[in-house]
Every structure is written in structure tokens, then in C-alpha cells.
Amino acid sequence: MSSSSDFQQDRHSFSGSPQKWTDFELPGDTLYYRFTSDMSNTEWGYKFTVTAGHLGRFQTGFEILKQMLSEERVIPHLPLAKIWEWQVGVACRQTGHQRLKAIHLLLKIVQCSSQGDCDLTLLKPLWQLFTHMENNSCSDTAKPGILLPLHRALAELFFVTENRVTELGSLQEYLLALNTEDHLHRCTAQ
């Protein structure tokens, strides 16, 4: 599926079971699709639903929230704890640019929040993703020094968050909340 007849723009390809299909948005008012069978099965094909009128739901919400977090006079009136919880959930579930944008909003919230606004323990899945990426980048000698955008975004998020909790005097609680008991045992043993 694509937004262009040559299938070069906003292309989404799916194959296999329905669980491999994911929702996506295409800009514009036209959808081009192509179905090709490999003749390996006798099922009827695929079914998909096209819904119009959701003009940039994610992008619109991102822009509005980014603007609100940039206005110092608005921040005290925002339910930062709830927004934080939602954005961590989005960053954990989404991929690609939407995940990067959610991480960008998390970074803005950390920078403008006061102690207790954000439940930093919710970052644990993102911390595990980050440490996994760190471990893989250390072992990848083919491209030394090159970090993927997600790796860079997470590094900045955790760097700024660590500095912020240090300022607020809760670094030890933060570090204990992010790490697993098994990880702490390995560090102690080392």
C-alpha cells in the first residue's frame, strides 16, 4: 500500500498472518494497493479497512502537546503526571518517527517538571531497550561511533533525566527503580 501509484512514497508492505499487519496512516486522499499471491495457500486473501478523516492524529497531538510544554505559563495547569504516563506508553508501543517524537515529549516533560510530577519507574522498559542497544553498539565493531536516531534519543533522555533527578536529590531511588534485581546482583558481584 502506498500514497503514490509507483509505490515509492509512504509504502507499507505486509505478508503472512493477520498479526503481522499494523495500523498506519497515509497522507492525502488516495490509497494505492497491490495484492500478489505466491499461490502457497488456498485462502481467500486479505481484508483491510480504510478510514478517512483522521488528518494526522498523531502529528496533530504531538504538535499541540509540544507547544503547550513550551509555554511556561501553561505548564502548571497541565496534568503532567498523566501526560507523562501516556507518553511513556506511546514511546514503548510505537516505532520509528512516532517513538522518537514521544521520546522528545518525554524529554520536554522531564526538563519542565518538578519532583513528583513524573513516575520515573515507568521508564524501565525504555531503559532496558537503551541498555540492550548500548550493549550491542559496544560489540558492533563494524560501525564504531555511529548511533541510530533511537539510540541517540534514548541516550539524551536518560542523560537529562539522570541530571534532573540528581538536582532533585533522588538519584539513588531512580537508579534502583530502573534496574532489575538480577542486574544489581551482577554489578555487586563484579
Secondary structure, DSSP 8 states (H G I E B T S, - for coil): -BSSTTS-SS-----SSGGG------SSS--B------SS--S-----------TTHHHHHHHHHHHHHH-TTTGGGS-HHHHHHHHHHHHHH--HHHHHHHHHHHHHHHHH--TTSS-GGGGHHHHHHHHHHHHHHHH--SSTT---HHHHHHHHHHHHHHHHHHHHT-HHHHHHHHS-HHHHHHHHH-
